[in-house]
C-alpha cells in the first residue's frame, strides 16, 4: 500500500491471484508413442501400410440371353443381357477398373452331361467377348474355364458312374480355353481344380499361337459353403448332384494349398488365386509370402451376400464394412480382388 499526502491509498491495479498450475500428468517415460502417427487424418494417410485403389479390382459380371434381371440372393447384382455387359464394361473403363470377369447363365436346354456348349464358338461367353473387345478394348476380360455352367449335373468336369474324370475333363478344358482365346479373352482362369489342367491349357494356348494370353489359376479353391448365391446366379444350384469335395480343397488344409500353387506355377500359371476370400486370408498370406507371385483373392458371393444382408438390416455400416473387408485382402498380400462391390468401391475411391 502506498502513502500520498499523509494518507494511505490503494493501488488501482488489481492482479488476479496467481494460481499454481495443475500438476502435469505423470510421464510414463515413453520415447515411442504410436498414437502420434494416428492423431490426424493426414498423418494416418501418410503412414498407411495397405492402400486400396481401383487398380486392385476385378469386377465379376453375369451374362444371360435376352433380358437380364436381379439375383435374389445377391442384392444389387443382376444377370445382364449382352448390351448391358458392354455398358458395364464402359462403366468399368470410366471408373478405371482394369478388368472384368464373365460368368454365363446358360439356358437349361443347352446343358448336357458333357457340357458341350462350353465348346461352342458362338456361346454366350464368346459372343460377349467379341462385343467387349470391339466396343471397350481397353478393359481386360477374364473368363472361367470350367464346365459347371454348362453341365446338366452342375459339376466342373465330366462325370461317369458318379466319379469326376480328371484327365478326360482336362482335354475338354483345353478346348474350352482355346474357344475363349479365339473370341478375345485376355486371362484364362481355370476354376475346375483338376490336376494338371494349367500345364495342358498353357501348352494348348502356346501351340495355337496364343502366347500372350495369361493364365490366372484358381490354385487354392476350397470346397466351401460360401458359393451358394453364385450357383444361383449361373443356374447350377438347381442341377448340382452331390458336392465337389473330391476335387476342390478341404477347408481344413493349408500346406496342401502351397503344393497346389507350386504345381500351378511350375505348369505355367502367370497369376494365382485363393477362393473364397475372407475366411482364407491365412492361405492368401502364406502363398504370397512363399512364392511372391501375383496373387489374387475372390470375395465370393456368400461373403458379398452376408455383408449386404447385415447392412440391409442396419447391423453394419455397409460402406465401412465393404471398404474394411477389401483392405483386409491388401493387408494379407493380395495384388487384386475379384469382388461384386467393385463399381461401388471405385465410386467411393474416386470421391475420396
Secondary structure, DSSP 8 states (H G I E B T S, - for coil): -EEETTEEE--S------------------S--GGGGGSSHHHHHHH-S----GGGEEEEEEE-SSS-EE-TTSTT-EEE-HHHHHHHHHHHHHTT--EEEEEE---GGG-BTT-GGGG-TTSHHHHHHHHHHHH-TTSEEEEEE-STTTBSS--SS-EETTEE-HHHHHHHHHHHHHHHHHHT-SEEEE-S--TTHHHHHHHHHHHTT-TT-EEEEEEEEB--GGGHHHHHHHT-TTT--S-STTTSB-TT-SHHHHHHHHHHHHTT-SEEEEESSGGGHHHHHHHHHHH---EEEEE-HHHHHHHHHHHHTTSS-HHHHHHHHHHHHHHHT-SEEEETTHHHHHHHHHH-
